[in-house]
Amino acid sequence: MSVESVAQDQLRAFIERIERMEEEKAAIAADIKEIYAEAKGNGFDTKVIRQIVRIRKQDANERLEQEALLELYMAALGMVNAPSEV
């Protein structure tokens, strides 16, 4: 077996693994879509659910920092009261 055929076999194995994972990813994405549709059918706002899922992925400190910046920017635009000093 030549070095070239070993490299070809390796490449083929990588490609096939990636293809299997892409198929699994598509199946999982379809399952997630079904869950959101079920939640919507039960009267939940899926935009808010997606936002909560995104927030829960964040580190707590990162989330607090983003929330503080959001409050600061909204206050600067007159959308909320200015943040209180601690």
Phi and psi in degrees as a GROMACS rama.xvg file:
@    title "Ramachandran Plot"
@    xaxis  label "Phi"
@    yaxis  label "Psi"
@TYPE xy
-84.7563  162.691  SER-2
-60.1687  -36.9779  VAL-3
-62.9502  -42.5551  GLU-4
-70.6958  -31.6646  SER-5
-64.8026  -44.0504  VAL-6
-63.6744  -39.9705  ALA-7
-64.437  -42.7696  GLN-8
-62.9894  -41.7778  ASP-9
-62.4233  -46.5339  GLN-10
-60.431  -45.7045  LEU-11
-59.7996  -42.6124  ARG-12
-62.7773  -42.748  ALA-13
-61.0248  -47.2197  PHE-14
-60.8691  -44.9711  ILE-15
-65.0317  -38.3517  GLU-16
-63.7393  -44.2033  ARG-17
-61.6747  -43.6723  ILE-18
-61.7839  -41.2942  GLU-19
-63.2195  -42.6106  ARG-20
-65.8196  -38.5994  MET-21
-61.9366  -39.3109  GLU-22
-64.6423  -43.5739  GLU-23
-63.4071  -40.1548  GLU-24
-62.2467  -41.6328  LYS-25
-65.1517  -39.7217  ALA-26
-65.6091  -42.253  ALA-27
-65.3712  -42.0068  ILE-28
-60.2822  -39.5623  ALA-29
-65.842  -39.3531  ALA-30
-63.771  -42.4286  ASP-31
-63.502  -41.6112  ILE-32
-59.8164  -40.4779  LYS-33
-62.634  -40.5326  GLU-34
-63.781  -43.7105  ILE-35
-62.3685  -39.6815  TYR-36
-64.8889  -39.4733  ALA-37
-64.2637  -43.2598  GLU-38
-61.9188  -43.0743  ALA-39
-63.1796  -40.1793  LYS-40
-63.9928  -23.6397  GLY-41
-94.7042  11.1914  ASN-42
91.7234  7.56695  GLY-43
-88.2982  149.064  PHE-44
-84.4127  111.383  ASP-45
-69.8711  -26.4476  THR-46
-64.2419  -40.1033  LYS-47
-69.5179  -40.8104  VAL-48
-60.4807  -44.4117  ILE-49
-60.7751  -39.9616  ARG-50
-64.4465  -42.0808  GLN-51
-64.0914  -42.8059  ILE-52
-59.2081  -43.5567  VAL-53
-64.2922  -42.4551  ARG-54
-65.1626  -41.9924  ILE-55
-65.7415  -20.8031  ARG-56
-74.9569  -22.5611  LYS-57
-76.5271  153.059  GLN-58
-66.301  143.757  ASP-59
-57.776  -43.8455  ALA-60
-65.5218  -40.3867  ASN-61
-62.1996  -41.8503  GLU-62
-64.3235  -44.2758  ARG-63
-61.9731  -40.7164  LEU-64
-63.0976  -44.7231  GLU-65
-65.1087  -40.5413  GLN-66
-63.7587  -39.753  GLU-67
-64.9271  -43.1197  ALA-68
-64.5356  -40.755  LEU-69
-61.2206  -45.3804  LEU-70
-62.7536  -42.5479  GLU-71
-61.8851  -47.6504  LEU-72
-64.2918  -41.7293  TYR-73
-65.4795  -37.8583  MET-74
-64.6973  -40.4186  ALA-75
-62.4529  -29.2856  ALA-76
-93.5468  5.20714  LEU-77
73.7707  20.729  GLY-78
-87.4192  -21.5215  MET-79
-147.026  170.657  VAL-80
-68.0891  151.532  ASN-81
-61.0437  145.947  ALA-82
-61.3194  141.929  PRO-83
-78.7865  147.682  SER-84
-78.8273  139.576  GLU-85
